[in-house]
Amino acid sequence: MSGRLDLPQGTLDLLILTTLSLAPMHGWAISERLHQVSEATLTIPQGSLYPALHRLERRGWIAAEWGASDNNRRTKTYHLTRSGRKQLAADRAAWATLTRTVELVLGMG
């Protein structure tokens, strides 16, 4: 096993929305938080993270503001919108149903 975990389609969006539900963050902080919380199992490459952030922003589920980081660099900070909170609730419910269903099927063997 390579140690790399491939996420099912749409899962990255759910993870980003969940992370931003806790606090506004810039892209690198989102990636680091997911890496930390997943006990280093998830490493989100920039080539996946930033297109996902832009997609979520286009859908109106997150919004971004330019500001200064802790080390005084210009950074774009993302936060969840009201629409994003509703989407997150729907996605969490769908994920719970999916994982329950997969567990039932896997339990057959």
C-alpha positions in Angstrom: 0.0 0.0 0.0 1.3 3.4 -1.0 0.0 5.2 2.1 -1.9 7.6 -0.1 -5.6 7.7 0.3 -7.8 8.5 -2.7 -10.9 10.4 -1.8 -14.2 9.5 -3.4 -15.7 12.1 -5.7 -17.1 15.1 -3.7 -15.4 14.2 -0.5 -12.9 17.0 -0.6 -15.7 19.6 -0.8 -17.3 18.1 2.3 -14.0 18.1 4.2 -13.3 21.7 3.2 -16.8 22.9 4.2 -16.4 21.0 7.5 -13.1 22.6 8.2 -14.4 26.1 7.4 -17.4 25.5 9.7 -15.0 25.8 12.6 -13.2 29.0 11.7 -12.2 31.1 8.6 -8.9 29.9 7.2 -6.5 30.4 4.3 -5.9 27.5 1.9 -2.6 26.3 3.4 -4.2 26.3 6.9 -7.1 24.2 5.6 -4.7 21.7 4.1 -2.7 21.5 7.3 -5.7 21.1 9.5 -7.0 18.2 7.4 -3.5 16.6 7.5 -3.4 17.1 11.3 -6.9 15.9 12.1 -6.6 12.8 9.8 -3.4 11.8 11.7 -1.3 12.5 8.6 -3.4 10.2 6.4 -4.7 13.1 4.2 -2.4 15.2 2.2 -4.3 17.6 0.0 -2.1 18.8 -2.9 -2.5 22.4 -3.9 -3.5 21.3 -7.4 -6.6 19.7 -5.8 -7.2 22.2 -2.9 -7.3 25.5 -4.8 -9.6 24.3 -7.7 -12.0 22.9 -5.0 -11.9 26.3 -3.1 -12.6 28.2 -6.3 -15.5 25.8 -7.2 -17.0 26.2 -3.7 -16.7 30.0 -4.0 -18.4 30.0 -7.4 -21.3 27.9 -5.9 -21.6 30.5 -3.2 -20.9 28.0 -0.4 -17.7 29.9 0.7 -16.5 33.4 0.4 -13.0 34.9 0.6 -11.4 38.1 1.7 -7.9 39.3 1.2 -6.0 40.2 4.3 -2.6 39.9 6.0 -1.4 36.6 7.5 0.4 36.3 10.9 3.8 37.0 9.1 2.3 40.0 7.3 1.9 38.3 3.9 -1.1 39.0 1.7 -3.4 36.0 2.0 -6.9 35.0 1.0 -9.0 33.8 3.9 -12.1 31.7 3.2 -15.2 31.4 5.4 -18.5 29.4 5.1 -21.6 31.3 3.9 -25.1 30.7 5.1 -25.7 28.7 1.9 -22.5 26.8 2.6 -23.8 25.8 6.1 -27.0 24.5 4.5 -25.0 22.5 1.9 -22.7 21.1 4.7 -25.8 19.9 6.6 -27.1 18.2 3.5 -23.8 16.7 2.6 -23.2 15.4 6.1 -26.6 13.7 6.1 -25.9 12.1 2.7 -22.5 11.0 3.9 -24.0 9.4 7.0 -26.5 7.5 4.8 -23.8 6.4 2.4 -21.4 5.2 5.1 -24.2 3.3 6.9 -25.2 1.6 3.7 -21.7 0.6 2.8 -21.1 -0.7 6.3 -24.3 -2.8 6.0 -23.1 -4.3 2.6 -19.5 -4.9 3.9 -21.0 -6.7 6.9 -22.5 -9.3 4.7 -19.2 -11.2 4.3 
